[in-house]
Amino acid sequence: MTTDRKTALALLASTGLLLGTAACSSSGSDAPAGTAKLSYAELKSTVKGLGSAPSCPFGLDLAAALKASGIERSVTPAGARAEVVPGQEARPLPPGVVPTPSAASIPAMPESVQAWCSYTAGTTPVELGVIAAPAEKVAVGLALPYIQAAGRLTTDQLFTVSAEQPAPGASGVTPGDASVGIARLPVTDHGDLTLLVSQGTSADTVDKALTGEALKRLTEKLAAQLHS
């Protein structure tokens, strides 16, 4: 692994921010319906209006999406959380990381809206994440440490995920087990939004029925539900 790649991974772990990031196996077909109505300002307002123990926001209904995807599972909600995460200024690299011309410091991190909804589908944990930011092509980058953990990705696989940016409306799954679905959605104001669908970061085994093409279909159905 080159020094630049080691430095980039350290930045990833420290900030979760890598500009120009996206899922592999992307596809622009079956673009999420109704997403032209989404705006960062409205998503932020929705999150700020939630109480301390919210239900899953933005119209997400896992049971309905599973059924529409042809997956028969009973669904039990297991909690939800949502917050507006403050932005951070650029700051020095972590100790032991050598600066390079392409990475002399940890880049500034924009404010973001984040919502995480947990379920049990049959006996399988399922976690939905919505991340939006008022900056272009950063939402997936903010989620890369989570994507790496949930997808059990090697460093090379993580950099494969970050190599291509899908257009808004596209979706894909991660390499390896294909166990993280990623959709990027358009917003009406300046910003970027991604939806993540996974079996979480603590599952001992991967439920193969919720991976690959089945997971991609489920991700697309959930993305089509999103509204503020």
C-alpha positions, -999 to 999 in steps of 0.1 A, spaced: 0 0 0 14 34 -9 19 62 16 -8 83 -1 -32 54 3 -24 49 40 -28 86 45 -62 86 28 -74 57 49 -63 75 80 -83 106 69 -112 83 62 -112 68 97 -107 103 113 -134 122 94 -155 99 73 -151 124 45 -137 116 11 -150 138 -18 -161 121 -49 -172 88 -32 -197 63 -43 -207 27 -45 -196 3 -72 -220 -16 -94 -240 16 -99 -270 18 -121 -292 47 -131 -322 26 -139 -354 26 -118 -345 61 -104 -362 68 -71 -397 83 -76 -405 117 -62 -370 126 -51 -372 160 -69 -392 172 -38 -363 166 -14 -342 195 -2 -315 197 25 -333 225 42 -365 205 46 -346 174 57 -328 195 84 -361 210 95 -377 175 98 -348 162 120 -348 193 142 -386 188 148 -382 152 160 -384 143 197 -358 125 217 -373 91 208 -384 94 172 -398 69 148 -380 64 116 -383 97 97 -386 107 60 -413 82 52 -391 51 54 -412 19 57 -390 -13 56 -420 -37 58 -436 -21 27 -402 -20 8 -395 -57 16 -429 -67 3 -425 -46 -29 -391 -63 -34 -407 -97 -32 -390 -105 2 -414 -120 27 -402 -111 62 -420 -99 94 -405 -66 105 -400 -54 141 -387 -18 147 -357 -17 170 -352 20 174 -343 52 155 -321 82 161 -316 114 141 -295 145 145 -280 175 128 -242 169 130 -222 202 132 -195 208 106 -158 209 115 -130 230 104 -99 216 87 -74 203 113 -40 186 116 -35 149 107 -36 123 135 -3 115 152 19 92 131 4 101 98 29 117 74 15 146 54 17 143 16 10 168 -12 -25 154 -16 -33 151 21 -16 177 42 -44 179 68 -78 165 76 -102 184 54 -131 204 67 -163 185 73 -196 200 63 -227 200 86 -249 170 79 -283 155 87 -281 119 98 -309 95 106 -304 58 115 -333 33 118 -329 -3 132 -351 -33 126 -353 -70 128 -365 -85 95 -374 -121 104 -343 -129 125 -319 -106 106 -309 -71 118 -315 -44 92 -302 -8 95 -312 21 73 -292 53 72 -299 86 56 -271 111 54 -275 145 37 -251 175 35 -253 209 20 -223 202 -2 -218 183 -35 -207 147 -36 -199 142 1 -227 122 17 -213 88 8 -179 100 19 -192 109 53 -205 73 56 -173 54 44 -162 42 79 -197 28 85 -198 13 50 -164 -4 56 -176 -19 89 -210 -30 77 -197 -44 44 -167 -61 59 -146 -44 33 -109 -46 29 -89 -15 23 -88 -22 -15 -125 -29 -16 -132 4 2 -111 23 -23 -131 5 -51 -163 18 -35 -148 53 -35 -135 52 -71 -168 60 -89 -196 85 -81 -230 75 -93 -254 102 -106 -283 112 -83 -309 85 -87 -284 56 -91 -278 28 -66 -254 -1 -61 -240 -26 -36 -206 -30 -20 -180 -55 -31 -174 -88 -14 -206 -100 4 -226 -73 -15 -242 -66 19 -245 -28 19 -269 -11 -5 -261 25 -14 -284 49 -32 -276 85 -40 -306 109 -43 -311 143 -59 -319 173 -38 -336 205 -50 -311 229 -32 -273 227 -30 -263 194 -14 -261 157 -15 -280 128 0 -274 90 4 -294 61 17 -277 31 32 -292 -3 37 -273 -30 56 -274 -57 82 -255 -34 106 -220 -35 119 -223 -62 146 -240 -91 127 -220 -124 132 -231 -138 98 -246 -123 66 -281 -132 56 -275 -140 18 -312 -133 10 -306 -96 18 -275 -92 -3 -267 -86 -40 -295 -79 -65 -322 -85 -38 -306 -58 -16 -302 -34 -46 -339 -38 -53 -348 -32 -17 -325 -1 -16 -343 13 -47 -377 7 -31 -367 25 1 -351 54 -18 -384 58 -37 -402 63 -3 -380 91 9 -397 125 15 -391 153 40 
